[in-house]
Amino acid sequence: MVWVTPGDVKKLSHAGGVVFRPATAAPSFLVVQSATNPDDWVLPKGHIEPGETPEETAVREVQEEAGVDAEVIEAVGDSEFVAPRGAVTARFYLMRERGAVAAIEDRAIAWLPYEHARARLTFEDQRVLLDTANRLLGSRGG
């Protein structure tokens, strides 16, 4: 995972969310089945459209992929990797679930406690993002 400062927004190609559902005991985190490989579980993210901010992309992608309306709280970190279609630089945001909306994509989703969500995620960079989000939530008091 590579951290990118806000001044580097022009380098971003994707944005997504580490979405949590507040709970009395401990929050649950959203993971989605990958569109390209159903054996992979990931954090929701997608391509930043022209004229769209990374925050707007994160909100839209969470809605489209998971059918979840969520608000952006703060940036968690960036991830850089090479996908089949080329290099990706994605900014992820800590996001709080607000409710359900109609999903555009037909993907399985799961709301899991932190440890279970971490174990379900396929890629190490996304586990690191989840770790960071969980720490941020702890410092905010959930």
C-alpha positions as CSV (number, residue, x, y, z in Angstrom):
1,M,0.0,0.0,0.0
2,V,1.3,3.4,-0.9
3,W,0.1,6.6,0.9
4,V,-0.7,9.5,-1.3
5,T,-1.2,13.1,-0.1
6,P,-4.3,15.0,-1.0
7,G,-2.3,17.1,-3.5
8,D,-1.8,13.9,-5.5
9,V,-5.5,13.5,-6.4
10,K,-4.8,13.8,-10.1
11,K,-3.0,10.4,-9.9
12,L,-6.0,8.6,-8.5
13,S,-7.9,6.3,-10.8
14,H,-10.3,4.6,-8.4
15,A,-12.0,5.2,-5.0
16,G,-13.8,3.1,-2.5
17,G,-14.9,2.6,1.0
18,V,-14.2,0.7,4.2
19,V,-17.8,0.8,5.3
20,F,-18.9,0.1,8.9
21,R,-22.3,-0.4,10.5
22,P,-22.3,1.0,14.0
23,A,-23.3,-1.4,16.7
24,T,-23.5,-1.3,20.5
25,A,-20.7,-3.9,21.1
26,A,-18.5,-3.5,18.0
27,P,-19.1,-2.4,14.4
28,S,-19.5,-4.7,11.4
29,F,-17.6,-4.1,8.2
30,L,-18.9,-4.5,4.6
31,V,-17.1,-6.8,2.2
32,V,-18.3,-7.7,-1.3
33,Q,-17.7,-10.5,-3.7
34,S,-15.4,-9.6,-6.5
35,A,-17.0,-9.0,-9.9
36,T,-14.2,-10.8,-11.7
37,N,-13.6,-13.7,-9.4
38,P,-16.4,-15.0,-7.1
39,D,-13.8,-16.6,-4.8
40,D,-12.3,-13.2,-4.0
41,W,-13.8,-10.9,-1.4
42,V,-12.9,-7.2,-1.5
43,L,-13.7,-3.7,-0.3
44,P,-16.1,-1.9,-2.7
45,K,-14.3,0.5,-5.1
46,G,-14.5,1.7,-8.7
47,H,-13.2,4.0,-11.4
48,I,-13.4,7.8,-10.8
49,E,-15.7,9.3,-13.5
50,P,-14.8,12.6,-15.1
51,G,-15.9,15.5,-13.0
52,E,-16.4,13.3,-9.9
53,T,-14.4,13.7,-6.7
54,P,-12.9,10.6,-5.1
55,E,-15.4,10.9,-2.2
56,E,-18.3,11.0,-4.6
57,T,-16.9,7.9,-6.4
58,A,-16.6,6.1,-3.1
59,V,-20.3,6.8,-2.2
60,R,-21.5,5.8,-5.7
61,E,-19.5,2.6,-5.9
62,V,-20.6,1.4,-2.4
63,Q,-24.2,2.0,-3.6
64,E,-23.8,0.3,-7.0
65,E,-21.8,-2.7,-5.7
66,A,-23.4,-3.3,-2.4
67,G,-26.8,-1.5,-2.3
68,V,-25.5,0.5,0.7
69,D,-25.8,4.3,1.2
70,A,-22.9,5.5,3.3
71,E,-21.3,8.8,4.2
72,V,-17.6,9.5,4.0
73,I,-15.9,10.3,7.3
74,E,-12.2,10.5,6.4
75,A,-9.5,9.1,4.2
76,V,-8.1,5.8,5.3
77,G,-5.3,5.3,2.7
78,D,-4.4,4.5,-0.8
79,S,-3.6,1.3,-2.6
80,E,-1.6,0.8,-5.8
81,F,-1.7,-2.4,-7.8
82,V,-1.8,-3.7,-11.4
83,A,-5.1,-5.0,-12.6
84,P,-5.8,-6.8,-15.9
85,R,-6.7,-3.4,-17.4
86,G,-3.6,-1.6,-16.1
87,A,-2.3,0.3,-13.1
88,V,-4.7,1.3,-10.4
89,T,-4.3,3.9,-7.7
90,A,-7.3,3.8,-5.3
91,R,-8.1,6.0,-2.4
92,F,-10.3,4.4,0.3
93,Y,-12.4,6.2,2.9
94,L,-13.8,5.3,6.2
95,M,-17.6,5.4,5.6
96,R,-20.6,5.0,7.9
97,E,-23.6,3.1,6.7
98,R,-26.8,5.2,6.4
99,G,-29.2,2.7,4.9
100,A,-30.0,0.5,2.0
101,V,-30.5,1.5,-1.7
102,A,-31.0,-0.5,-4.8
103,A,-27.7,-2.2,-5.9
104,I,-26.9,-2.0,-9.6
105,E,-24.5,-4.9,-9.6
106,D,-25.5,-8.4,-8.5
107,R,-22.8,-9.2,-5.9
108,A,-22.9,-11.1,-2.7
109,I,-22.2,-8.9,0.3
110,A,-21.4,-9.6,4.0
111,W,-21.4,-7.5,7.1
112,L,-18.8,-9.0,9.4
113,P,-17.1,-8.2,12.7
114,Y,-13.6,-6.8,12.2
115,E,-11.7,-10.1,12.6
116,H,-14.1,-12.0,10.3
117,A,-14.0,-9.3,7.7
118,R,-10.2,-9.3,7.9
119,A,-10.1,-13.0,7.4
120,R,-12.6,-12.9,4.5
121,L,-10.7,-10.2,2.5
122,T,-8.5,-11.8,-0.2
123,F,-5.8,-9.1,-0.6
124,E,-3.3,-8.0,2.0
125,D,-3.5,-4.3,1.0
126,Q,-7.2,-4.3,1.7
127,R,-6.6,-6.0,5.1
128,V,-4.2,-3.2,5.9
129,L,-6.8,-0.6,4.9
130,L,-9.4,-2.4,7.2
131,D,-6.8,-2.4,10.0
132,T,-6.3,1.3,9.6
133,A,-10.1,2.0,9.5
134,N,-10.7,-0.1,12.6
135,R,-8.0,1.9,14.5
136,L,-9.5,5.2,13.3
137,L,-12.9,4.0,14.6
138,G,-11.4,3.1,17.9
139,S,-9.7,6.5,18.3
140,R,-13.1,8.1,17.4
141,G,-14.9,6.1,20.0
142,G,-16.7,3.9,17.3
